[in-house]
Amino acid sequence: MAEVANVLRLEGVCKSYNIGTPVETEVLHDITLSLDKGEFVALIGPSGSGKSTLLNIIGLLDRPTKGRLFIEGHETSRLADAEITRLRGHAIGFVFQYHYLISAFTALENVMMPLLVANEFPDAESRQRAHDLLADVGLSPWENNLANAMSGGQQQRVAIARALASNPALILADEPTGNLDSKSANAVFEMMQTVNAEQGTTFLIVTHNMDLARRCRRIIEVVDGRVAAPA
Amino acid sequence: MNPWAPFEWITAIRFLKEGRMQTMFIVTAVSIGVAVIVFMSAMLASLQANFLKRVLTSQPHIQLVPPDEEARPQRHASAGQFVAPIIQRPVQRIRSIDQWQKIRASLADWPDITNVTPTMSTSALAVRGDASRSISLTGVDPDVYFRIVRIPDYIVAGQPRLLTDDILIGTELGKDLGVTLGDKINVTGASGAQRILTIAGVFDLGNKGANSRSTFVALRTAQAIANLVGGVTTIDVTVGDPYAAETVAAAVQASTGIEADSWIKTNAQFFTAVSAQQTSNTLIRVFVALSVAFGIASVLVVSVIQRSKDIGILRAMGGSQGQILRVFLLQGGLLGFLGSIVGATLGGVGLVVWHAVLRQADGSEIFPLVLEPSLFAYAVLLASITGIGAAAVPALRAAKLDPVEAIRG
């Protein structure tokens, strides 16, 4: 396949709920946008505007009702669930507001988890990669701590390292700093910028924090289920 | 993380370890259930084996007996006549099996049959001084007969020796006649034939009636007392598989034309008792297994709810529905396995202790303990399968969780 500049492309994506019932509601209307490789983009919008729904569709956790979604050039609407799961596993990394580390595992093991899910066995290579990623986010001394034995900021940095583990083309961060104090929020944001600059990973960050949004290279605003500012 | 363990094993074990309180409680519940099953099964197996051994070592598996004598009316109605015969059942004389040597020789060649021996049973009167007792006299070929009915195991004094003038008597008969080992008694048959016999051994069959009536002599001695020289009243047979006795008996009867009764037919009550015992045991096992299964299922249902965010994250990372399904099925299997290992050990140890503590009045064991390793293997296997089965519903629920909903909680 020829190199694809667009990591992500949405063409006329719509999303409706309660289809075929009297209360059918369309929450996303004809969304068309694209993200190029290495972009660092903020997705903003008021609560209830459809940001999270859009992020779930982009993250292949949900399917659009209409329109087409391309991840690294793959058109996803015709893919079976198993293929969608596989594509999600290797092409997309998630960072959530509440970290969502798996508490039964250590920081290192949490970072290894995407590789373990994909490869089935915890090989030495996965361990080394997780070790390196934790070093990159400055958490080597805490790598054997259980997830809930770390501060919120540390947990979020582990979550970012985990999102990077399978070397995805796109990282979707849903208010990654929303639950952190300003100092930790700034540190986490800077870390994402560093990863973006050094590794060329594309970031799409949902945020309510306009200061942080302005530090992104591009802002996409969603209002009432539509893209307000063109990409 | 063990580099040789796959994702599902690692995750299932970690989830169980993290919820250690829940895990401990359900493993304890499974252990108790499995311990009850193992204890009861082993105890009943021991009891049944003991009963079976007692029944099978005190009688042949198949007994061939001569046909009953039947009345044959001599007068038949001719044309124009009416006959209303009153037919009385004839008396049953002691008769020999016709051509028993030939039958014995042919049965000895049957692959299913392990022992064949002729016996001569008759009633007689044992007299010593003024005391006399009616006895059941069985003439046997000790070499073969004692392999069928294990009289030597029950000898309490003397030897299971049967020379021409030897007799083995029960303890009660000894007391009644005031005789002991080496004493002589006068035995008179129904025909009037008399023999003076020496007590070579005294046995205790564990039954007062049997101990006061049963006696054993050499085959020729019994034939002489019954006045039936060269005759035998039964042919006793043992077979390789005692439970196939009924089938073999039918085949023997078809082949020889002589009535063949299996021990299964003559001990129908024993089988009814065994069957009732097995039914109640099975019912108890089923209900205990059900309660174990529901216990595991309820813990895993709660676990799926508690771990819905973890499941959502794993799905977001590319975890397939199959992987999530297997994580929870494995947890069920592991709970069943761990519980059954502890439970089987507890059940086994409990039975050994119980068996050691509970004794008969004379200090001997109530029954010999039978602890088959296969019982433990089956208990562990069945509990693990039950655990996996019980986990099916929660595991399916976990696998089908919508990742978006799961993450949102």
Chai-1 contact restraints between the chains, C-beta under 6 A:
chainA,res_idxA,chainB,res_idxB,connection_type,confidence,min_distance_angstrom,max_distance_angstrom,comment,restraint_id
A,N56,B,V404,contact,1.0,0.0,6.0,A-B,restraint_1
A,L61,B,P403,contact,1.0,0.0,6.0,A-B,restraint_2
A,L61,B,V404,contact,1.0,0.0,6.0,A-B,restraint_3
A,D62,B,V404,contact,1.0,0.0,6.0,A-B,restraint_4
A,T85,B,G318,contact,1.0,0.0,6.0,A-B,restraint_5
A,T85,B,S320,contact,1.0,0.0,6.0,A-B,restraint_6
A,R88,B,G318,contact,1.0,0.0,6.0,A-B,restraint_7
A,G89,B,G318,contact,1.0,0.0,6.0,A-B,restraint_8
A,F94,B,A316,contact,1.0,0.0,6.0,A-B,restraint_9
A,Y100,B,K309,contact,1.0,0.0,6.0,A-B,restraint_10
A,Y100,B,I313,contact,1.0,0.0,6.0,A-B,restraint_11
A,I102,B,D310,contact,1.0,0.0,6.0,A-B,restraint_12
A,A104,B,R14,contact,1.0,0.0,6.0,A-B,restraint_13
A,A104,B,F15,contact,1.0,0.0,6.0,A-B,restraint_14
A,A104,B,E18,contact,1.0,0.0,6.0,A-B,restraint_15
A,P114,B,M317,contact,1.0,0.0,6.0,A-B,restraint_16
A,L116,B,F7,contact,1.0,0.0,6.0,A-B,restraint_17
A,V117,B,F7,contact,1.0,0.0,6.0,A-B,restraint_18
A,V117,B,M317,contact,1.0,0.0,6.0,A-B,restraint_19
A,V117,B,G318,contact,1.0,0.0,6.0,A-B,restraint_20
A,V117,B,G319,contact,1.0,0.0,6.0,A-B,restraint_21
A,A118,B,G318,contact,1.0,0.0,6.0,A-B,restraint_22
A,E120,B,P6,contact,1.0,0.0,6.0,A-B,restraint_23
A,E120,B,F7,contact,1.0,0.0,6.0,A-B,restraint_24
A,F121,B,P6,contact,1.0,0.0,6.0,A-B,restraint_25
A,P122,B,M1,contact,1.0,0.0,6.0,A-B,restraint_26
A,P122,B,P3,contact,1.0,0.0,6.0,A-B,restraint_27
